Amino acid sequence: MSKITIMRTEVAPPAGIGAVSDFLFKCLDGFTKDDRRAWRRFWKRVNAMESGELATCEMAFPRSGPYHRRHFAIVSAVFDAQERFSSLESFLIWLKIGAGWVTWVAGARGGIVPIPKSISYAKADQEEFTRYHEAVMDFLRSGHPARFLWKHLGDEAHAMMDSILIGFDE
């Protein structure tokens, strides 16, 4: 899900607002009758904002099913080829932490600990999931995962990771 905060500035709306209105209410519109009503209410409230007022908007753009399945096919292929993790769930948490897909919080003993972020459909739209996928691929291409997952392969560990990722054009 993409979340943005907007602020009404001191700049006056343009005199020729008709073109903007046509774009917002003719080129774009709500999908259903209720959506159209909500769309107009939203813009009415945005237009009524005073200088310095803030509004936070959350948008969810549908995730691509094929992209999602491809990502998890890659992850499953790496998981199936390794012997360090017996649980896919633990492996996915390790990937999120390694990829930096975390929120850092104060730990119980005073340190800082990573809490993996959700990649559920509700929490990560296509744009967010693409950033997650790229972070995971960057992590998998770095030296640590191959050395950790296939310690017994020594210098050949990178070749093992490459052989999996190349199979997916990564």
N, CA, C and O of each residue as an XYZ file, in Angstrom:
680
protein
N       0.842     -1.163      0.000
C       0.000      0.000      0.000
C       0.890      1.228      0.000
O       1.841      1.327      0.776
N       0.571      2.147     -0.868
C       1.308      3.399     -0.926
C       0.602      4.425     -0.049
O      -0.619      4.570     -0.102
N       1.378      5.124      0.747
C       0.816      6.119      1.661
C       1.561      7.425      1.435
O       2.791      7.458      1.445
N       0.806      8.503      1.231
C       1.427      9.816      1.049
C       0.731     10.830      1.949
O      -0.449     10.696      2.272
N       1.486     11.840      2.341
C       0.923     12.964      3.082
C       1.082     14.186      2.195
O       2.175     14.487      1.714
N      -0.026     14.882      1.988
C       0.008     16.089      1.160
C      -0.262     17.298      2.040
O      -0.878     17.187      3.099
N       0.213     18.465      1.581
C       0.013     19.699      2.329
C      -0.500     20.766      1.375
O       0.022     20.930      0.272
N      -1.506     21.475      1.801
C      -2.018     22.603      1.025
C      -1.029     23.739      1.174
O      -0.695     24.148      2.286
N      -0.567     24.239      0.048
C       0.388     25.348      0.056
C      -0.371     26.670     -0.038
O      -1.601     26.697     -0.066
N       0.379     27.750     -0.085
C      -0.227     29.081     -0.192
C      -0.519     29.466     -1.640
O      -1.129     30.505     -1.893
N      -0.093     28.647     -2.580
C      -0.301     28.955     -3.996
C      -1.788     28.851     -4.324
O      -2.441     27.863     -3.988
N      -2.314     29.886     -4.987
C      -3.733     29.908     -5.356
C      -3.981     28.920     -6.495
O      -3.094     28.696     -7.320
N      -5.174     28.328     -6.550
C      -5.504     27.432     -7.666
C      -5.428     28.199     -8.988
O      -5.663     29.407     -9.012
N      -5.104     27.519    -10.077
C      -5.001     28.207    -11.369
C      -6.366     28.715    -11.836
O      -7.409     28.154    -11.498
N      -6.326     29.796    -12.624
C      -7.564     30.396    -13.126
C      -8.302     29.423    -14.047
O      -9.527     29.317    -13.982
N      -7.578     28.725    -14.888
C      -8.186     27.782    -15.832
C      -8.352     26.406    -15.210
O      -7.769     25.430    -15.682
N      -9.140     26.328    -14.161
C      -9.291     25.078    -13.411
C     -10.153     24.056    -14.163
O     -10.207     22.889    -13.776
N     -10.817     24.486    -15.220
C     -11.704     23.594    -15.977
C     -11.000     22.355    -16.506
O     -11.551     21.255    -16.451
N      -9.790     22.524    -17.019
C      -9.046     21.379    -17.563
C      -8.691     20.388    -16.460
O      -8.740     19.175    -16.660
N      -8.334     20.919    -15.300
C      -8.015     20.050    -14.159
C      -9.267     19.293    -13.737
O      -9.216     18.094    -13.464
N     -10.380     19.996    -13.686
C     -11.651     19.380    -13.310
C     -12.048     18.292    -14.308
O     -12.491     17.213    -13.914
N     -11.889     18.579    -15.591
C     -12.186     17.567    -16.615
C     -11.326     16.325    -16.419
O     -11.812     15.199    -16.523
N     -10.065     16.536    -16.139
C      -9.174     15.391    -15.927
C      -9.617     14.578    -14.713
O      -9.726     13.354    -14.783
N      -9.872     15.271    -13.594
C     -10.205     14.574    -12.349
C     -11.565     13.887    -12.370
O     -11.751     12.869    -11.704
N     -12.524     14.434    -13.130
C     -13.874     13.884    -13.056
C     -14.390     13.319    -14.371
O     -15.494     12.776    -14.412
N     -13.626     13.432    -15.434
C     -14.025     12.815    -16.706
C     -13.009     11.760    -17.137
O     -13.381     10.652    -17.524
N     -11.726     12.111    -17.067
C     -10.689     11.131    -17.427
C     -10.542     10.068    -16.340
O     -10.289      8.899    -16.632
N     -10.703     10.483    -15.094
C     -10.660      9.572    -13.944
C     -12.024      9.613    -13.286
O     -12.679     10.655    -13.268
N     -12.455      8.484    -12.746
C     -13.716      8.497    -12.015
C     -13.810      7.256    -11.155
O     -13.080      6.286    -11.361
N     -14.709      7.291    -10.194
C     -14.939      6.127     -9.352
C     -15.506      4.984    -10.179
O     -16.176      5.209    -11.187
N     -15.240      3.772     -9.753
C     -15.675      2.589    -10.492
C     -17.173      2.346    -10.337
O     -17.860      2.049    -11.314
N     -17.669      2.467     -9.136
C     -19.098      2.272     -8.876
C     -19.725      3.618     -8.518
O     -19.036      4.632     -8.403
N     -21.031      3.604     -8.348
C     -21.735      4.828     -7.958
C     -21.193      5.344     -6.619
O     -20.945      6.540     -6.466
N     -21.011      4.435     -5.650
C     -20.459      4.830     -4.346
C     -19.028      5.341     -4.479
O     -18.638      6.293     -3.803
N     -18.248      4.705     -5.353
C     -16.870      5.158     -5.581
C     -16.855      6.558     -6.190
O     -16.028      7.390     -5.816
N     -17.771      6.821     -7.132
C     -17.831      8.152     -7.750
C     -18.183      9.211     -6.708
O     -17.606     10.299     -6.696
N     -19.136      8.882     -5.832
C     -19.510      9.810     -4.764
C     -18.315     10.061     -3.838
O     -18.027     11.203     -3.480
N     -17.631      8.995     -3.460
C     -16.470      9.126     -2.567
C     -15.354      9.913     -3.240
O     -14.674     10.698     -2.579
N     -15.152      9.719     -4.546
C     -14.122     10.435     -5.306
C     -14.391     11.937     -5.276
O     -13.482     12.738     -5.062
N     -15.639     12.302     -5.491
C     -15.988     13.723     -5.480
C     -15.876     14.316     -4.068
O     -15.404     15.441     -3.903
N     -16.311     13.560     -3.053
C     -16.161     14.019     -1.664
C     -14.692     14.227     -1.329
O     -14.326     15.215     -0.694
N     -13.850     13.287     -1.761
C     -12.411     13.396     -1.502
C     -11.867     14.698     -2.077
O     -11.190     15.445     -1.371
N     -12.151     14.983     -3.346
C     -11.616     16.191     -3.974
C     -12.237     17.460     -3.404
O     -11.585     18.503     -3.351
N     -13.492     17.378     -2.978
C     -14.119     18.538     -2.341
C     -13.375     18.872     -1.046
O     -13.120     20.041     -0.758
N     -13.028     17.838     -0.264
C     -12.291     18.056      0.988
C     -10.875     18.552      0.714
O     -10.379     19.432      1.417
N     -10.225     17.996     -0.301
C      -8.870     18.453     -0.644
C      -8.919     19.913     -1.072
O      -8.077     20.711     -0.661
N      -9.894     20.263     -1.891
C     -10.029     21.636     -2.380
C     -10.330     22.615     -1.247
O      -9.949     23.783     -1.327
N     -11.004     22.159     -0.198
C     -11.365     23.026      0.932
C     -10.234     23.167      1.952
O     -10.359     23.938      2.903
N      -9.147     22.443      1.769
C      -8.034     22.532      2.723
C      -7.470     23.949      2.743
O      -7.406     24.622      1.715
N      -7.069     24.382      3.917
C      -6.448     25.695      4.060
C      -4.937     25.540      4.065
O      -4.411     24.457      4.316
N      -4.256     26.627      3.787
C      -2.798     26.623      3.743
C      -2.213     26.000      5.013
O      -2.573     26.378      6.128
N      -1.313     25.047      4.826
C      -0.656     24.388      5.951
C      -1.352     23.125      6.431
O      -0.770     22.365      7.205
N      -2.587     22.882      5.991
C      -3.296     21.662      6.404
C      -2.692     20.445      5.712
O      -2.227     20.511      4.574
N      -2.716     19.335      6.441
C      -2.177     18.078      5.928
C      -3.291     17.062      5.749
O      -4.291     17.081      6.466
N      -3.103     16.185      4.791
C      -4.000     15.042      4.597
C      -3.133     13.848      4.224
O      -2.173     13.974      3.464
N      -3.481     12.699      4.764
C      -2.758     11.474      4.445
C      -3.662     10.598      3.599
O      -4.828     10.380      3.930
N      -3.116     10.105      2.515
C      -3.874      9.262      1.588
C      -3.188      7.904      1.478
O      -1.962      7.816      1.406
N      -3.990      6.858      1.466
C      -3.467      5.516      1.248
C      -4.083      4.978     -0.029
O      -5.290      5.086     -0.244
N      -3.245      4.399     -0.871
C      -3.709      3.854     -2.136
C      -3.183      2.437     -2.288
O      -2.039      2.144     -1.942
N      -4.013      1.586     -2.798
C      -3.576      0.220     -3.074
C      -3.780     -0.041     -4.557
O      -4.905      0.002     -5.055
N      -2.696     -0.308     -5.254
C      -2.772     -0.670     -6.652
C      -2.652     -2.186     -6.717
O      -1.752     -2.754     -6.099
N      -3.528     -2.847     -7.443
C      -3.513     -4.309     -7.453
C      -2.132     -4.869     -7.800
O      -1.419     -4.341     -8.654
N      -1.785     -5.941     -7.115
C      -0.508     -6.605     -7.361
C      -0.668     -7.540     -8.554
O      -1.712     -8.167     -8.741
N       0.376     -7.617     -9.345
C       0.391     -8.517    -10.492
C       0.528     -9.955    -10.016
O       1.519    -10.315     -9.379
N      -0.462    -10.768    -10.324
C      -0.414    -12.185     -9.958
C       0.802    -12.903    -10.524
O       1.489    -13.611     -9.788
N       1.088    -12.738    -11.824
C       2.270    -13.415    -12.384
C       3.579    -12.962    -11.720
O       4.471    -13.781    -11.499
N       3.700    -11.687    -11.405
C       4.915    -11.175    -10.753
C       5.059    -11.792     -9.362
O       6.148    -12.212     -8.970
N       3.954    -11.842     -8.623
C       3.926    -12.418     -7.283
C       4.334    -13.897     -7.343
O       5.174    -14.348     -6.564
N       3.731    -14.643     -8.271
C       4.049    -16.073     -8.392
C       5.505    -16.288     -8.792
O       6.152    -17.208     -8.292
N       6.025    -15.451     -9.686
C       7.426    -15.572    -10.103
C       8.357    -15.334     -8.923
O       9.321    -16.074     -8.727
N       8.068    -14.296     -8.135
C       8.904    -14.012     -6.966
C       8.953    -15.228     -6.049
O      10.028    -15.651     -5.622
N       7.792    -15.783     -5.751
C       7.769    -16.909     -4.823
C       8.311    -18.189     -5.440
O       8.753    -19.079     -4.714
N       8.288    -18.301     -6.755
C       8.942    -19.443     -7.406
C      10.455    -19.343     -7.216
O      11.118    -20.351     -6.966
N      11.002    -18.135     -7.334
C      12.442    -17.925     -7.113
C      12.794    -18.248     -5.666
O      13.743    -18.984     -5.399
N      12.026    -17.694     -4.742
C      12.278    -17.925     -3.314
C      12.185    -19.415     -2.994
O      13.014    -19.947     -2.256
N      11.183    -20.082     -3.545
C      11.021    -21.523     -3.303
C      12.180    -22.321     -3.873
O      12.624    -23.295     -3.265
N      12.675    -21.912     -5.044
C      13.808    -22.617     -5.651
C      15.053    -22.492     -4.779
O      15.780    -23.467     -4.590
N      15.302    -21.301     -4.250
C      16.456    -21.112     -3.359
C      16.244    -21.920     -2.077
O      17.162    -22.595     -1.610
N      15.042    -21.854     -1.511
C      14.749    -22.603     -0.285
C      14.950    -24.106     -0.499
O      15.571    -24.774      0.327
N      14.428    -24.631     -1.603
C      14.531    -26.071     -1.876
C      15.966    -26.529     -2.092
O      16.286    -27.695     -1.861
N      16.841    -25.614     -2.537
C      18.230    -25.985     -2.838
C      19.151    -25.894     -1.624
O      20.312    -26.295     -1.706
N      18.663    -25.379     -0.511
C      19.512    -25.181      0.664
C      19.110    -26.136      1.784
O      18.042    -26.746      1.740
N      19.974    -26.257      2.784
C      19.690    -27.151      3.911
C      19.809    -26.451      5.265
O      19.713    -27.105      6.304
N      20.014    -25.144      5.270
C      20.157    -24.398      6.525
C      18.831    -24.205      7.243
O      18.781    -24.241      8.473
N      17.761    -24.001      6.490
C      16.442    -23.745      7.064
C      15.528    -24.931      6.793
O      15.443    -25.416      5.665
N      14.850    -25.392      7.830
C      13.886    -26.478      7.641
C      12.477    -25.925      7.442
O      11.584    -26.637      6.979
N      12.282    -24.661      7.791
C      10.967    -24.031      7.706
C      10.997    -22.898      6.680
O      11.853    -22.015      6.739
N      10.050    -22.937      5.740
C       9.952    -21.857      4.757
C       9.668    -20.534      5.458
O      10.197    -19.498      5.054
N       8.855    -20.553      6.484
C       8.525    -19.331      7.223
C       9.783    -18.681      7.807
O       9.953    -17.466      7.711
N      10.655    -19.475      8.403
C      11.915    -18.945      8.954
C      12.798    -18.399      7.843
O      13.443    -17.363      8.005
N      12.827    -19.097      6.720
C      13.621    -18.657      5.571
C      13.121    -17.305      5.064
O      13.923    -16.424      4.754
N      11.793    -17.136      4.978
C      11.226    -15.870      4.508
C      11.551    -14.725      5.460
O      11.818    -13.609      5.015
N      11.532    -14.986      6.757
C      11.905    -13.962      7.741
C      13.371    -13.589      7.557
O      13.716    -12.408      7.581
N      14.235    -14.581      7.376
C      15.662    -14.345      7.149
C      15.876    -13.497      5.892
O      16.703    -12.585      5.887
N      15.123    -13.806      4.820
C      15.235    -13.014      3.587
C      14.828    -11.563      3.821
O      15.510    -10.644      3.369
N      13.720    -11.357      4.525
C      13.261     -9.988      4.787
C      14.298     -9.213      5.590
O      14.578     -8.053      5.288
N      14.862     -9.842      6.600
C      15.875     -9.163      7.418
C      17.111     -8.878      6.581
O      17.656     -7.775      6.633
N      17.555     -9.861      5.811
C      18.734     -9.674      4.962
C      18.540     -8.598      3.913
O      19.475     -7.874      3.571
N      17.317     -8.497      3.402
C      17.008     -7.499      2.378
C      16.753     -6.121      2.983
O      16.568     -5.144      2.258
N      16.742     -6.046      4.313
C      16.478     -4.763      4.962
C      15.007     -4.399      4.966
O      14.660     -3.235      5.171
N      14.133     -5.377      4.742
C      12.693     -5.136      4.691
C      12.135     -5.234      6.105
O      11.354     -6.129      6.426
N      12.556     -4.291      6.939
C      12.262     -4.350      8.367
C      11.952     -2.969      8.927
O      12.227     -1.942      8.306
N      11.380     -2.981     10.102
C      11.237     -1.794     10.927
C      12.109     -2.040     12.144
O      12.024     -3.097     12.770
N      12.943     -1.074     12.480
C      13.837     -1.236     13.627
C      13.144     -0.721     14.876
O      12.615      0.390     14.892
N      13.152     -1.543     15.929
C      12.515     -1.161     17.193
C      13.459     -1.452     18.351
O      14.398     -2.239     18.229
N      13.189     -0.800     19.473
C      13.982     -1.058     20.676
C      13.677     -2.462     21.173
O      12.519     -2.864     21.275
N      14.733     -3.194     21.478
C      14.578     -4.552     21.970
C      14.365     -4.592     23.471
O      14.504     -3.582     24.162
N      14.026     -5.768     23.964
C      13.739     -5.953     25.391
C      14.962     -5.690     26.263
O      14.824     -5.310     27.425
N      16.144     -5.888     25.715
C      17.376     -5.709     26.495
C      18.106     -4.410     26.154
O      19.276     -4.236     26.493
N      17.410     -3.513     25.488
C      17.997     -2.216     25.203
C      18.604     -2.069     23.823
O      18.867     -0.948     23.388
N      18.833     -3.166     23.124
C      19.378     -3.081     21.771
C      18.281     -2.751     20.769
O      17.122     -2.555     21.133
N      18.665     -2.694     19.524
C      17.708     -2.436     18.452
C      17.544     -3.739     17.675
O      18.529     -4.385     17.317
N      16.291     -4.119     17.415
C      16.028     -5.372     16.718
C      15.173     -5.123     15.476
O      14.350     -4.208     15.456
N      15.375     -5.946     14.434
C      14.577     -5.795     13.216
C      13.266     -6.574     13.316
O      13.253     -7.731     13.736
N      12.187     -5.939     12.934
C      10.884     -6.597     12.839
C      10.526     -6.610     11.350
O      10.325     -5.549     10.759
N      10.443     -7.798     10.734
C      10.128     -7.860      9.303
C       8.784     -7.202      8.981
O       7.804     -7.363      9.709
N       8.764     -6.456      7.868
C       7.527     -5.822      7.410
C       6.666     -6.852      6.685
O       7.166     -7.848      6.161
N       5.377     -6.591      6.667
C       4.441     -7.463      5.967
C       4.530     -7.229      4.461
O       4.766     -6.111      4.003
N       4.338     -8.300      3.708
C       4.219     -8.179      2.253
C       2.859     -8.710      1.810
O       2.694     -9.120      0.661
N       1.887     -8.702      2.719
C       0.543     -9.169      2.372
C      -0.027     -8.269      1.274
O       0.429     -7.142      1.082
N      -1.014     -8.775      0.567
C      -1.650     -7.981     -0.487
C      -2.187     -6.663      0.069
O      -2.140     -5.639     -0.614
N      -2.693     -6.680      1.295
C      -3.250     -5.465      1.902
C      -2.164     -4.461      2.267
O      -2.415     -3.256      2.254
N      -0.973     -4.928      2.591
C       0.103     -4.049      3.055
C       1.074     -3.635      1.955
O       1.727     -2.597      2.066
N       1.177     -4.434      0.895
C       2.168     -4.149     -0.150
C       1.517     -4.270     -1.522
O       1.285     -5.375     -2.012
N       1.222     -3.126     -2.138
C       0.678     -3.157     -3.490
C       1.806     -3.491     -4.462
O       2.914     -3.814     -4.032
N       1.541     -3.418     -5.757
C       2.546     -3.827     -6.744
C       3.828     -3.011     -6.638
O       4.926     -3.562     -6.715
N       3.693     -1.709     -6.463
C       4.876     -0.845     -6.368
C       5.741     -1.236     -5.162
O       6.961     -1.360     -5.271
N       5.093     -1.424     -4.029
C       5.798     -1.806     -2.803
C       6.404     -3.208     -2.938
O       7.537     -3.445     -2.521
N       5.638     -4.130     -3.524
C       6.122     -5.503     -3.679
C       7.305     -5.553     -4.648
O       8.220     -6.356     -4.465
N       7.292     -4.705     -5.671
C       8.421     -4.636     -6.605
C       9.677     -4.181     -5.870
O      10.755     -4.735     -6.087
N       9.548     -3.176     -5.001
C      10.708     -2.736     -4.211
C      11.206     -3.869     -3.313
O      12.412     -4.067     -3.166
N      10.273     -4.609     -2.716
C      10.644     -5.750     -1.874
C      11.377     -6.809     -2.699
O      12.430     -7.296     -2.287
N      10.830     -7.162     -3.848
C      11.449     -8.172     -4.713
C      12.871     -7.762     -5.087
O      13.795     -8.572     -5.015
N      13.042     -6.505     -5.487
C      14.373     -6.021     -5.871
C      15.338     -6.065     -4.692
O      16.510     -6.398     -4.867
N      14.862     -5.733     -3.492
C      15.713     -5.793     -2.296
C      16.125     -7.234     -2.001
O      17.272     -7.487     -1.633
N      15.200     -8.174     -2.161
C      15.520     -9.590     -1.938
C      16.525    -10.074     -2.980
O      17.478    -10.776     -2.643
N      16.317     -9.703     -4.245
C      17.250    -10.134     -5.294
C      18.639     -9.542     -5.054
O      19.644    -10.230     -5.238
N      18.703     -8.278     -4.646
C      20.000     -7.664     -4.322
C      20.676     -8.416     -3.181
O      21.880     -8.666     -3.225
N      19.905     -8.773     -2.166
C      20.454     -9.530     -1.038
C      20.959    -10.893     -1.503
O      22.068    -11.296     -1.152
N      20.150    -11.605     -2.293
C      20.566    -12.935     -2.749
C      21.816    -12.879     -3.618
O      22.621    -13.810     -3.607
N      21.986    -11.784     -4.378
C      23.175    -11.645     -5.231
C      24.415    -11.235     -4.438
O      25.538    -11.394     -4.916
N      24.216    -10.709     -3.233
C      25.368    -10.315     -2.420
C      26.081    -11.577     -1.941
O      25.545    -12.677     -2.079
N      27.244    -11.438     -1.399
C      28.043    -12.600     -1.019
C      27.515    -13.413      0.140
O      27.678    -14.633      0.153
N      26.889    -12.780      1.110
C      26.517    -13.488      2.338
C      25.554    -14.663      2.159
O      25.849    -15.751      2.652
N      24.418    -14.497      1.477
C      23.464    -15.612      1.420
C      24.053    -16.900      0.849
O      23.840    -17.979      1.403
N      24.785    -16.794     -0.243
C      25.358    -18.008     -0.846
C      26.332    -18.679      0.115
O      26.291    -19.896      0.297
N      27.204    -17.890      0.728
C      28.172    -18.468      1.679
C      27.465    -19.082      2.885
O      27.895    -20.116      3.397
N      26.393    -18.454      3.335
C      25.661    -18.961      4.499
C      24.847    -20.212      4.160
O      24.858    -21.189      4.910
N      24.147    -20.176      3.034
C      23.261    -21.289      2.680
C      24.020    -22.539      2.240
O      23.580    -23.663      2.484
N      25.171    -22.328      1.587
C      25.937    -23.466      1.068
C      27.381    -23.385      1.538
O      28.312    -23.397      0.733
N      27.550    -23.302      2.834
C      28.883    -23.177      3.434
C      29.810    -24.293      2.952
O      30.995    -24.057      2.715
N      29.277    -25.501      2.808
C      30.069    -26.663      2.394
C      30.594    -26.554      0.960
O      31.494    -27.300      0.573
N      30.033    -25.625      0.164
C      30.477    -25.477     -1.225
C      31.668    -24.539     -1.368
O      32.287    -24.484     -2.430
N      31.992    -23.811     -0.323
C      33.135    -22.895     -0.382
C      32.985    -21.891     -1.501
O      31.980    -21.185     -1.582
N      33.993    -21.825     -2.372
C      33.999    -20.856     -3.475
C      32.906    -21.120     -4.510
O      32.583    -20.233     -5.300
N      32.343    -22.305     -4.519
C      31.301    -22.654     -5.491
C      29.901    -22.198     -5.053
O      28.936    -22.342     -5.804
N      29.798    -21.654     -3.850
C      28.492    -21.232     -3.337
C      27.853    -20.171     -4.228
O      26.645    -20.202     -4.463
N      28.667    -19.226     -4.729
C      28.129    -18.181     -5.618
C      27.587    -18.798     -6.895
O      26.546    -18.374     -7.398
N      28.281    -19.789     -7.422
C      27.824    -20.449     -8.645
C      26.470    -21.121     -8.413
O      25.618    -21.142     -9.301
N      26.282    -21.664     -7.224
C      25.006    -22.296     -6.883
C      23.883    -21.266     -6.924
O      22.838    -21.508     -7.528
N      24.097    -20.112     -6.278
C      23.072    -19.060     -6.274
C      22.832    -18.565     -7.695
O      21.685    -18.405     -8.113
N      23.914    -18.321     -8.439
C      23.776    -17.852     -9.819
C      22.969    -18.826    -10.662
O      22.136    -18.410    -11.466
N      23.210    -20.121    -10.483
C      22.499    -21.114    -11.297
C      20.995    -21.074    -11.026
O      20.194    -21.320    -11.928
N      20.618    -20.771     -9.811
C      19.188    -20.669     -9.488
C      18.604    -19.387    -10.065
O      17.567    -19.417    -10.729
N      19.270    -18.256     -9.814
C      18.734    -16.965    -10.257
C      18.716    -16.839    -11.777
O      17.787    -16.261    -12.342
N      19.732    -17.373    -12.438
C      19.781    -17.309    -13.907
C      18.605    -18.063    -14.510
O      18.092    -17.684    -15.563
N      18.181    -19.127    -13.846
C      17.029    -19.883    -14.328
C      15.750    -19.056    -14.374
O      14.789    -19.429    -15.048
N      15.736    -17.950    -13.670
C      14.581    -17.045    -13.648
C      14.910    -15.705    -14.315
O      14.180    -14.728    -14.150
N      16.011    -15.668    -15.066
C      16.466    -14.428    -15.723
C      16.716    -13.313    -14.728
O      16.453    -12.146    -15.017
N      17.222    -13.666    -13.564
C      17.563    -12.672    -12.537
C      19.058    -12.459    -12.521
O      19.559    -11.661    -11.729
